[in-house]
């Protein structure tokens, strides 16, 4: 399970399992990565629910 984060100058992919962590980064700066990680952790249940609705399981 993973989530993609996009902005005007780049994107990143974060794994949600087994722990939330950066998988790939294409242009986001350190502070943007930290902000994205914080938002993912704050909304983890919503993201997981949306993942399951979209992909099943």
PyMOL Python script that loads the backbone (N, CA, C, O; Angstrom):
from pymol import cmd

cmd.read_pdbstr("""\
ATOM      1  N   UNK A   1       0.855  -1.172   0.000  1.00  0.00           N
ATOM      2  CA  UNK A   1       0.000   0.000   0.000  1.00  0.00           C
ATOM      3  C   UNK A   1       0.897   1.229   0.000  1.00  0.00           C
ATOM      4  O   UNK A   1       1.840   1.321   0.786  1.00  0.00           O
ATOM      5  N   UNK A   2       0.598   2.175  -0.888  1.00  0.00           N
ATOM      6  CA  UNK A   2       1.403   3.385  -0.981  1.00  0.00           C
ATOM      7  C   UNK A   2       0.523   4.560  -1.421  1.00  0.00           C
ATOM      8  O   UNK A   2      -0.628   4.392  -1.824  1.00  0.00           O
ATOM      9  N   UNK A   3       1.111   5.747  -1.327  1.00  0.00           N
ATOM     10  CA  UNK A   3       0.423   6.963  -1.743  1.00  0.00           C
ATOM     11  C   UNK A   3       1.425   7.851  -2.483  1.00  0.00           C
ATOM     12  O   UNK A   3       2.603   7.909  -2.131  1.00  0.00           O
ATOM     13  N   UNK A   4       0.935   8.536  -3.509  1.00  0.00           N
ATOM     14  CA  UNK A   4       1.751   9.478  -4.264  1.00  0.00           C
ATOM     15  C   UNK A   4       1.397  10.897  -3.852  1.00  0.00           C
ATOM     16  O   UNK A   4       0.230  11.213  -3.620  1.00  0.00           O
ATOM     17  N   UNK A   5       2.402  11.742  -3.763  1.00  0.00           N
ATOM     18  CA  UNK A   5       2.229  13.152  -3.421  1.00  0.00           C
ATOM     19  C   UNK A   5       2.775  13.960  -4.597  1.00  0.00           C
ATOM     20  O   UNK A   5       3.904  13.740  -5.037  1.00  0.00           O
ATOM     21  N   UNK A   6       1.972  14.895  -5.104  1.00  0.00           N
ATOM     22  CA  UNK A   6       2.372  15.697  -6.260  1.00  0.00           C
ATOM     23  C   UNK A   6       2.358  17.180  -5.908  1.00  0.00           C
ATOM     24  O   UNK A   6       1.527  17.631  -5.121  1.00  0.00           O
ATOM     25  N   UNK A   7       3.283  17.934  -6.495  1.00  0.00           N
ATOM     26  CA  UNK A   7       3.264  19.391  -6.424  1.00  0.00           C
ATOM     27  C   UNK A   7       3.717  19.914  -7.774  1.00  0.00           C
ATOM     28  O   UNK A   7       3.993  19.125  -8.677  1.00  0.00           O
ATOM     29  N   UNK A   8       3.798  21.220  -7.929  1.00  0.00           N
ATOM     30  CA  UNK A   8       4.100  21.804  -9.232  1.00  0.00           C
ATOM     31  C   UNK A   8       5.499  21.461  -9.744  1.00  0.00           C
ATOM     32  O   UNK A   8       5.727  21.487 -10.954  1.00  0.00           O
ATOM     33  N   UNK A   9       6.431  21.144  -8.862  1.00  0.00           N
ATOM     34  CA  UNK A   9       7.803  20.896  -9.293  1.00  0.00           C
ATOM     35  C   UNK A   9       8.322  19.498  -8.959  1.00  0.00           C
ATOM     36  O   UNK A   9       9.525  19.248  -9.034  1.00  0.00           O
ATOM     37  N   UNK A  10       7.421  18.587  -8.591  1.00  0.00           N
ATOM     38  CA  UNK A  10       7.890  17.236  -8.315  1.00  0.00           C
ATOM     39  C   UNK A  10       6.832  16.354  -7.714  1.00  0.00           C
ATOM     40  O   UNK A  10       5.670  16.738  -7.582  1.00  0.00           O
ATOM     41  N   UNK A  11       7.260  15.153  -7.347  1.00  0.00           N
ATOM     42  CA  UNK A  11       6.361  14.195  -6.715  1.00  0.00           C
ATOM     43  C   UNK A  11       7.170  13.222  -5.871  1.00  0.00           C
ATOM     44  O   UNK A  11       8.389  13.117  -6.002  1.00  0.00           O
ATOM     45  N   UNK A  12       6.465  12.519  -5.009  1.00  0.00           N
ATOM     46  CA  UNK A  12       7.102  11.513  -4.165  1.00  0.00           C
ATOM     47  C   UNK A  12       6.113  10.376  -3.944  1.00  0.00           C
ATOM     48  O   UNK A  12       4.900  10.544  -4.061  1.00  0.00           O
ATOM     49  N   UNK A  13       6.667   9.223  -3.622  1.00  0.00           N
ATOM     50  CA  UNK A  13       5.871   8.043  -3.303  1.00  0.00           C
ATOM     51  C   UNK A  13       6.237   7.621  -1.888  1.00  0.00           C
ATOM     52  O   UNK A  13       7.414   7.551  -1.536  1.00  0.00           O
ATOM     53  N   UNK A  14       5.216   7.342  -1.078  1.00  0.00           N
ATOM     54  CA  UNK A  14       5.419   6.899   0.295  1.00  0.00           C
ATOM     55  C   UNK A  14       4.772   5.536   0.489  1.00  0.00           C
ATOM     56  O   UNK A  14       3.617   5.328   0.117  1.00  0.00           O
ATOM     57  N   UNK A  15       5.523   4.610   1.074  1.00  0.00           N
ATOM     58  CA  UNK A  15       4.946   3.340   1.487  1.00  0.00           C
ATOM     59  C   UNK A  15       4.123   3.578   2.746  1.00  0.00           C
ATOM     60  O   UNK A  15       4.485   4.400   3.588  1.00  0.00           O
ATOM     61  N   UNK A  16       3.016   2.856   2.870  1.00  0.00           N
ATOM     62  CA  UNK A  16       2.203   2.914   4.083  1.00  0.00           C
ATOM     63  C   UNK A  16       2.403   1.673   4.947  1.00  0.00           C
ATOM     64  O   UNK A  16       2.039   1.664   6.123  1.00  0.00           O
ATOM     65  N   UNK A  17       2.976   0.639   4.366  1.00  0.00           N
ATOM     66  CA  UNK A  17       3.191  -0.614   5.092  1.00  0.00           C
ATOM     67  C   UNK A  17       4.583  -1.136   4.794  1.00  0.00           C
ATOM     68  O   UNK A  17       5.028  -1.007   3.654  1.00  0.00           O
ATOM     69  N   UNK A  18       5.286  -1.705   5.728  1.00  0.00           N
ATOM     70  CA  UNK A  18       4.822  -1.923   7.093  1.00  0.00           C
ATOM     71  C   UNK A  18       4.811  -0.643   7.922  1.00  0.00           C
ATOM     72  O   UNK A  18       4.060  -0.537   8.892  1.00  0.00           O
ATOM     73  N   UNK A  19       5.642   0.334   7.544  1.00  0.00           N
ATOM     74  CA  UNK A  19       5.648   1.641   8.208  1.00  0.00           C
ATOM     75  C   UNK A  19       5.566   2.717   7.137  1.00  0.00           C
ATOM     76  O   UNK A  19       5.912   2.478   5.980  1.00  0.00           O
ATOM     77  N   UNK A  20       5.109   3.898   7.523  1.00  0.00           N
ATOM     78  CA  UNK A  20       5.054   5.015   6.581  1.00  0.00           C
ATOM     79  C   UNK A  20       6.471   5.532   6.363  1.00  0.00           C
ATOM     80  O   UNK A  20       7.134   5.975   7.300  1.00  0.00           O
ATOM     81  N   UNK A  21       6.930   5.467   5.098  1.00  0.00           N
ATOM     82  CA  UNK A  21       8.282   5.934   4.788  1.00  0.00           C
ATOM     83  C   UNK A  21       8.379   6.328   3.322  1.00  0.00           C
ATOM     84  O   UNK A  21       7.602   5.868   2.486  1.00  0.00           O
ATOM     85  N   UNK A  22       9.331   7.173   3.032  1.00  0.00           N
ATOM     86  CA  UNK A  22       9.573   7.633   1.677  1.00  0.00           C
ATOM     87  C   UNK A  22      10.105   6.483   0.827  1.00  0.00           C
ATOM     88  O   UNK A  22      11.073   5.820   1.201  1.00  0.00           O
ATOM     89  N   UNK A  23       9.464   6.254  -0.321  1.00  0.00           N
ATOM     90  CA  UNK A  23       9.916   5.215  -1.252  1.00  0.00           C
ATOM     91  C   UNK A  23      10.720   5.836  -2.394  1.00  0.00           C
ATOM     92  O   UNK A  23      11.790   5.338  -2.744  1.00  0.00           O
ATOM     93  N   UNK A  24      10.205   6.922  -2.973  1.00  0.00           N
ATOM     94  CA  UNK A  24      10.863   7.593  -4.091  1.00  0.00           C
ATOM     95  C   UNK A  24      10.587   9.083  -4.013  1.00  0.00           C
ATOM     96  O   UNK A  24       9.530   9.505  -3.545  1.00  0.00           O
ATOM     97  N   UNK A  25      11.542   9.874  -4.474  1.00  0.00           N
ATOM     98  CA  UNK A  25      11.385  11.321  -4.484  1.00  0.00           C
ATOM     99  C   UNK A  25      11.888  11.876  -5.810  1.00  0.00           C
ATOM    100  O   UNK A  25      13.013  11.592  -6.223  1.00  0.00           O
ATOM    101  N   UNK A  26      11.066  12.654  -6.461  1.00  0.00           N
ATOM    102  CA  UNK A  26      11.431  13.274  -7.740  1.00  0.00           C
ATOM    103  C   UNK A  26      11.197  14.777  -7.647  1.00  0.00           C
ATOM    104  O   UNK A  26      10.224  15.293  -8.197  1.00  0.00           O
ATOM    105  N   UNK A  27      12.088  15.479  -6.952  1.00  0.00           N
ATOM    106  CA  UNK A  27      12.064  16.926  -6.950  1.00  0.00           C
ATOM    107  C   UNK A  27      11.535  17.630  -5.715  1.00  0.00           C
ATOM    108  O   UNK A  27      11.657  18.852  -5.622  1.00  0.00           O
ATOM    109  N   UNK A  28      10.950  16.911  -4.758  1.00  0.00           N
ATOM    110  CA  UNK A  28      10.488  17.581  -3.551  1.00  0.00           C
ATOM    111  C   UNK A  28      11.670  17.880  -2.641  1.00  0.00           C
ATOM    112  O   UNK A  28      12.627  17.109  -2.566  1.00  0.00           O
ATOM    113  N   UNK A  29      11.587  18.998  -1.960  1.00  0.00           N
ATOM    114  CA  UNK A  29      12.639  19.408  -1.031  1.00  0.00           C
ATOM    115  C   UNK A  29      12.397  18.759   0.339  1.00  0.00           C
ATOM    116  O   UNK A  29      11.304  18.268   0.623  1.00  0.00           O
ATOM    117  N   UNK A  30      13.412  18.769   1.158  1.00  0.00           N
ATOM    118  CA  UNK A  30      13.342  18.137   2.476  1.00  0.00           C
ATOM    119  C   UNK A  30      12.146  18.571   3.296  1.00  0.00           C
ATOM    120  O   UNK A  30      11.456  17.737   3.883  1.00  0.00           O
ATOM    121  N   UNK A  31      11.896  19.866   3.342  1.00  0.00           N
ATOM    122  CA  UNK A  31      10.765  20.376   4.126  1.00  0.00           C
ATOM    123  C   UNK A  31       9.438  19.899   3.549  1.00  0.00           C
ATOM    124  O   UNK A  31       8.505  19.602   4.295  1.00  0.00           O
ATOM    125  N   UNK A  32       9.352  19.825   2.228  1.00  0.00           N
ATOM    126  CA  UNK A  32       8.119  19.343   1.582  1.00  0.00           C
ATOM    127  C   UNK A  32       7.886  17.865   1.880  1.00  0.00           C
ATOM    128  O   UNK A  32       6.749  17.436   2.072  1.00  0.00           O
ATOM    129  N   UNK A  33       8.960  17.098   1.916  1.00  0.00           N
ATOM    130  CA  UNK A  33       8.848  15.683   2.276  1.00  0.00           C
ATOM    131  C   UNK A  33       8.322  15.547   3.701  1.00  0.00           C
ATOM    132  O   UNK A  33       7.437  14.735   3.972  1.00  0.00           O
ATOM    133  N   UNK A  34       8.871  16.345   4.603  1.00  0.00           N
ATOM    134  CA  UNK A  34       8.425  16.282   6.003  1.00  0.00           C
ATOM    135  C   UNK A  34       6.967  16.702   6.147  1.00  0.00           C
ATOM    136  O   UNK A  34       6.216  16.091   6.907  1.00  0.00           O
ATOM    137  N   UNK A  35       6.565  17.737   5.425  1.00  0.00           N
ATOM    138  CA  UNK A  35       5.164  18.178   5.464  1.00  0.00           C
ATOM    139  C   UNK A  35       4.244  17.091   4.917  1.00  0.00           C
ATOM    140  O   UNK A  35       3.196  16.807   5.498  1.00  0.00           O
ATOM    141  N   UNK A  36       4.641  16.481   3.794  1.00  0.00           N
ATOM    142  CA  UNK A  36       3.842  15.402   3.211  1.00  0.00           C
ATOM    143  C   UNK A  36       3.731  14.236   4.178  1.00  0.00           C
ATOM    144  O   UNK A  36       2.644  13.689   4.363  1.00  0.00           O
ATOM    145  N   UNK A  37       4.829  13.851   4.792  1.00  0.00           N
ATOM    146  CA  UNK A  37       4.826  12.747   5.745  1.00  0.00           C
ATOM    147  C   UNK A  37       3.898  13.031   6.920  1.00  0.00           C
ATOM    148  O   UNK A  37       3.163  12.151   7.368  1.00  0.00           O
ATOM    149  N   UNK A  38       3.936  14.253   7.411  1.00  0.00           N
ATOM    150  CA  UNK A  38       3.069  14.641   8.523  1.00  0.00           C
ATOM    151  C   UNK A  38       1.602  14.555   8.117  1.00  0.00           C
ATOM    152  O   UNK A  38       0.776  14.047   8.876  1.00  0.00           O
ATOM    153  N   UNK A  39       1.275  15.047   6.926  1.00  0.00           N
ATOM    154  CA  UNK A  39      -0.113  14.991   6.451  1.00  0.00           C
ATOM    155  C   UNK A  39      -0.571  13.557   6.230  1.00  0.00           C
ATOM    156  O   UNK A  39      -1.708  13.212   6.553  1.00  0.00           O
ATOM    157  N   UNK A  40       0.298  12.724   5.686  1.00  0.00           N
ATOM    158  CA  UNK A  40      -0.042  11.318   5.484  1.00  0.00           C
ATOM    159  C   UNK A  40      -0.331  10.647   6.819  1.00  0.00           C
ATOM    160  O   UNK A  40      -1.308   9.908   6.947  1.00  0.00           O
ATOM    161  N   UNK A  41       0.512  10.900   7.811  1.00  0.00           N
ATOM    162  CA  UNK A  41       0.301  10.298   9.128  1.00  0.00           C
ATOM    163  C   UNK A  41      -0.977  10.810   9.785  1.00  0.00           C
ATOM    164  O   UNK A  41      -1.679  10.045  10.445  1.00  0.00           O
ATOM    165  N   UNK A  42      -1.288  12.096   9.612  1.00  0.00           N
ATOM    166  CA  UNK A  42      -2.507  12.666  10.192  1.00  0.00           C
ATOM    167  C   UNK A  42      -3.766  12.096   9.545  1.00  0.00           C
ATOM    168  O   UNK A  42      -4.806  11.992  10.195  1.00  0.00           O
ATOM    169  N   UNK A  43      -3.675  11.728   8.271  1.00  0.00           N
ATOM    170  CA  UNK A  43      -4.845  11.257   7.519  1.00  0.00           C
ATOM    171  C   UNK A  43      -4.716   9.797   7.099  1.00  0.00           C
ATOM    172  O   UNK A  43      -5.348   9.363   6.136  1.00  0.00           O
ATOM    173  N   UNK A  44      -3.906   9.053   7.815  1.00  0.00           N
ATOM    174  CA  UNK A  44      -3.598   7.677   7.440  1.00  0.00           C
ATOM    175  C   UNK A  44      -4.846   6.806   7.296  1.00  0.00           C
ATOM    176  O   UNK A  44      -4.959   6.053   6.328  1.00  0.00           O
ATOM    177  N   UNK A  45      -5.767   6.895   8.224  1.00  0.00           N
ATOM    178  CA  UNK A  45      -6.971   6.063   8.145  1.00  0.00           C
ATOM    179  C   UNK A  45      -7.805   6.393   6.916  1.00  0.00           C
ATOM    180  O   UNK A  45      -8.321   5.491   6.257  1.00  0.00           O
ATOM    181  N   UNK A  46      -7.939   7.666   6.603  1.00  0.00           N
ATOM    182  CA  UNK A  46      -8.691   8.077   5.414  1.00  0.00           C
ATOM    183  C   UNK A  46      -8.006   7.581   4.144  1.00  0.00           C
ATOM    184  O   UNK A  46      -8.671   7.114   3.219  1.00  0.00           O
ATOM    185  N   UNK A  47      -6.681   7.682   4.102  1.00  0.00           N
ATOM    186  CA  UNK A  47      -5.928   7.238   2.937  1.00  0.00           C
ATOM    187  C   UNK A  47      -6.074   5.732   2.758  1.00  0.00           C
ATOM    188  O   UNK A  47      -6.291   5.257   1.643  1.00  0.00           O
ATOM    189  N   UNK A  48      -5.955   4.982   3.845  1.00  0.00           N
ATOM    190  CA  UNK A  48      -6.105   3.527   3.777  1.00  0.00           C
ATOM    191  C   UNK A  48      -7.515   3.137   3.313  1.00  0.00           C
ATOM    192  O   UNK A  48      -7.671   2.237   2.488  1.00  0.00           O
ATOM    193  N   UNK A  49      -8.527   3.809   3.839  1.00  0.00           N
ATOM    194  CA  UNK A  49      -9.906   3.522   3.429  1.00  0.00           C
ATOM    195  C   UNK A  49     -10.098   3.804   1.942  1.00  0.00           C
ATOM    196  O   UNK A  49     -10.722   3.012   1.236  1.00  0.00           O
ATOM    197  N   UNK A  50      -9.566   4.925   1.465  1.00  0.00           N
ATOM    198  CA  UNK A  50      -9.684   5.272   0.046  1.00  0.00           C
ATOM    199  C   UNK A  50      -8.947   4.250  -0.816  1.00  0.00           C
ATOM    200  O   UNK A  50      -9.434   3.869  -1.880  1.00  0.00           O
ATOM    201  N   UNK A  51      -7.781   3.806  -0.364  1.00  0.00           N
ATOM    202  CA  UNK A  51      -7.012   2.790  -1.093  1.00  0.00           C
ATOM    203  C   UNK A  51      -7.854   1.520  -1.248  1.00  0.00           C
ATOM    204  O   UNK A  51      -7.973   0.962  -2.338  1.00  0.00           O
ATOM    205  N   UNK A  52      -8.427   1.086  -0.138  1.00  0.00           N
ATOM    206  CA  UNK A  52      -9.216  -0.160  -0.172  1.00  0.00           C
ATOM    207  C   UNK A  52     -10.446  -0.027  -1.071  1.00  0.00           C
ATOM    208  O   UNK A  52     -10.798  -0.962  -1.789  1.00  0.00           O
ATOM    209  N   UNK A  53     -11.096   1.132  -1.029  1.00  0.00           N
ATOM    210  CA  UNK A  53     -12.258   1.337  -1.915  1.00  0.00           C
ATOM    211  C   UNK A  53     -11.843   1.314  -3.385  1.00  0.00           C
ATOM    212  O   UNK A  53     -12.554   0.772  -4.231  1.00  0.00           O
ATOM    213  N   UNK A  54     -10.697   1.901  -3.676  1.00  0.00           N
ATOM    214  CA  UNK A  54     -10.243   1.994  -5.057  1.00  0.00           C
ATOM    215  C   UNK A  54      -9.701   0.662  -5.596  1.00  0.00           C
ATOM    216  O   UNK A  54     -10.034   0.242  -6.704  1.00  0.00           O
ATOM    217  N   UNK A  55      -8.858   0.009  -4.782  1.00  0.00           N
ATOM    218  CA  UNK A  55      -8.176  -1.199  -5.250  1.00  0.00           C
ATOM    219  C   UNK A  55      -8.796  -2.494  -4.731  1.00  0.00           C
ATOM    220  O   UNK A  55      -8.443  -3.579  -5.193  1.00  0.00           O
ATOM    221  N   UNK A  56      -9.712  -2.388  -3.781  1.00  0.00           N
ATOM    222  CA  UNK A  56     -10.301  -3.580  -3.177  1.00  0.00           C
ATOM    223  C   UNK A  56      -9.400  -4.134  -2.083  1.00  0.00           C
ATOM    224  O   UNK A  56      -8.208  -3.834  -2.026  1.00  0.00           O
ATOM    225  N   UNK A  57      -9.986  -4.939  -1.228  1.00  0.00           N
ATOM    226  CA  UNK A  57      -9.186  -5.573  -0.172  1.00  0.00           C
ATOM    227  C   UNK A  57      -9.323  -4.865   1.104  1.00  0.00           C
ATOM    228  O   UNK A  57      -8.719  -5.264   2.099  1.00  0.00           O
TER     229      UNK A  57
END
""", "prot")
cmd.dss("prot")
cmd.show_as("cartoon", "prot")
cmd.util.cbc("prot")
cmd.orient("prot")
